[in-house]
Amino acid sequence: MKRKTKLKKTKLENQLVGPFPAMLVGAMMNGKPTYTTVGAGGCACLAPVLCASIKNTHYIFEGIIKTGSFSVNIPSTALVREMDFCGIVSGTTIDKSSLFTSFFDEAGEAPMIEECPLNFLCKVCDSTEIQGFTMFFGDIVAAFAGEDYLTQGKPDPIKIDPIIMMGFRYCSLERVIGRPFSEGKRLGNAVGIEENLI
Ligand SMILES: Cc1cc2nc3c(=O)[nH]c(=O)nc-3n(C[C@H](O)[C@H](O)[C@H](O)COP(=O)(O)O)c2cc1C
C-alpha cells in the first residue's frame, strides 16, 4: 500500500499555509448588509453545518451575535478583487452593502450575495472562542446555486470556480481528479481489500 517515492522534508515555521476556501460571510448590521472575507471556516461535520471564525472586533461580529444568522457566499475567481477588498476594509469605515446585490430568504435574516454562485444561509447553533476569534457554527437553513453553475442539477466545481487560498496566494481549481469514496476503493481493490469499503 505504501507509495514508493519518499518525500524529503523541510521544517517550516509553525504558521498557517492552507489550502483554505475563500468565503464571503454576510450578516445584517445596523439595518444594512455587510460582508467580510473569511478563510477560517468551511464544513464543521458531516451534518449540514458550516462554520466561520470571526475576530471579535470585526464590524460583522455584532451583526451575527444580534441576529443569530450569517450567510456563507462562495465567490468565483472573477470576484477575487471584491472578495479581497472585503478582507481589507472594515464596515466600521466603509459601507460594504453596495458592493454586491443582496438577496434574502425568509428562513433567516442574513443577506446573501447574488453575484456569488453558491450561497448558504445559516442559523447560529453553537459557537466557541479561540484566541480573540469566535468560531460560529451555523445550521444551513437555505441554500442557493446559480443555475448556470450546475451540471445535471448539482453544483459543478469547475463552473463555480472557487478561490482557494494557499501560501499567501489565491488559486483556482483546475480540474476534477476523482470522486470521493471511489478513488480509495480502487486502491483497496488493487491490493485485494474488499471488506469495510463503503
Ligand atoms: C484572504 C483573507 C482571509 C481572511 N480570513 C479571515 C477569517 O477567517 N476570520 C476573520 O475574522 N477575518 C479574516 N480576514 C480579515 C477580515 O476579512 C478583515 O479584517 C475585514 O476587513 C473585517 O471586516 P469587518 O470589520 O467589516 O467585519 C481575512 C482577510 C483576508 C484578505
The ligand as a Tripos MOL2 file, in Angstrom:
@<TRIPOS>MOLECULE
LIG
   31    33     1     0     0
SMALL
NO_CHARGES

@<TRIPOS>ATOM
      1 C1         -7.9090   36.2810    2.4550 C.3       1 LIG1
      2 C2         -8.4550   36.7830    3.7500 C.ar      1 LIG1
      3 C3         -8.9240   35.9030    4.6900 C.ar      1 LIG1
      4 C4         -9.4250   36.3610    5.9140 C.ar      1 LIG1
      5 N1         -9.9010   35.4630    6.8310 N.ar      1 LIG1
      6 C5        -10.4460   35.9100    7.9780 C.ar      1 LIG1
      7 C6        -11.0220   34.9940    8.8980 C.ar      1 LIG1
      8 O1        -11.0450   33.7880    8.6920 O.2       1 LIG1
      9 N2        -11.5730   35.4950   10.0310 N.ar      1 LIG1
     10 C7        -11.5790   36.8320   10.3090 C.ar      1 LIG1
     11 O2        -12.0960   37.2290   11.3640 O.2       1 LIG1
     12 N3        -11.0090   37.7250    9.4630 N.ar      1 LIG1
     13 C8        -10.4680   37.2980    8.3000 C.ar      1 LIG1
     14 N4         -9.9240   38.1800    7.4180 N.ar      1 LIG1
     15 C9         -9.8580   39.6060    7.7680 C.3       1 LIG1
     16 C10       -11.2090   40.3160    7.5970 C.3       1 LIG1
     17 O3        -11.8560   39.9230    6.4200 O.3       1 LIG1
     18 C11       -10.9620   41.8420    7.5540 C.3       1 LIG1
     19 O4        -10.3180   42.2650    8.7310 O.3       1 LIG1
     20 C12       -12.2090   42.6290    7.2960 C.3       1 LIG1
     21 O5        -11.8500   43.9400    6.9160 O.3       1 LIG1
     22 C13       -13.1390   42.7100    8.5030 C.3       1 LIG1
     23 O6        -14.3070   43.3530    8.0680 O.3       1 LIG1
     24 P1        -15.4210   43.8990    9.0580 P.3       1 LIG1
     25 O7        -14.7500   44.6990   10.1440 O.co2     1 LIG1
     26 O8        -16.2880   44.7500    8.1480 O.co2     1 LIG1
     27 O9        -16.1780   42.7280    9.6110 O.co2     1 LIG1
     28 C14        -9.4350   37.7550    6.2000 C.ar      1 LIG1
     29 C15        -8.9590   38.6500    5.2150 C.ar      1 LIG1
     30 C16        -8.4830   38.1850    4.0020 C.ar      1 LIG1
     31 C17        -7.9990   39.1460    2.9670 C.3       1 LIG1
@<TRIPOS>BOND
     1     1     2 1
     2     2     3 ar
     3     2    30 ar
     4     3     4 ar
     5     4     5 ar
     6     4    28 ar
     7     5     6 ar
     8     6     7 ar
     9     6    13 1
    10     7     8 2
    11     7     9 ar
    12     9    10 ar
    13    10    11 2
    14    10    12 ar
    15    12    13 ar
    16    13    14 ar
    17    14    15 1
    18    14    28 ar
    19    15    16 1
    20    16    17 1
    21    16    18 1
    22    18    19 1
    23    18    20 1
    24    20    21 1
    25    20    22 1
    26    22    23 1
    27    23    24 1
    28    24    25 2
    29    24    26 1
    30    24    27 1
    31    28    29 ar
    32    29    30 ar
    33    30    31 1
@<TRIPOS>SUBSTRUCTURE
     1 LIG1         1 GROUP 0 **** ****
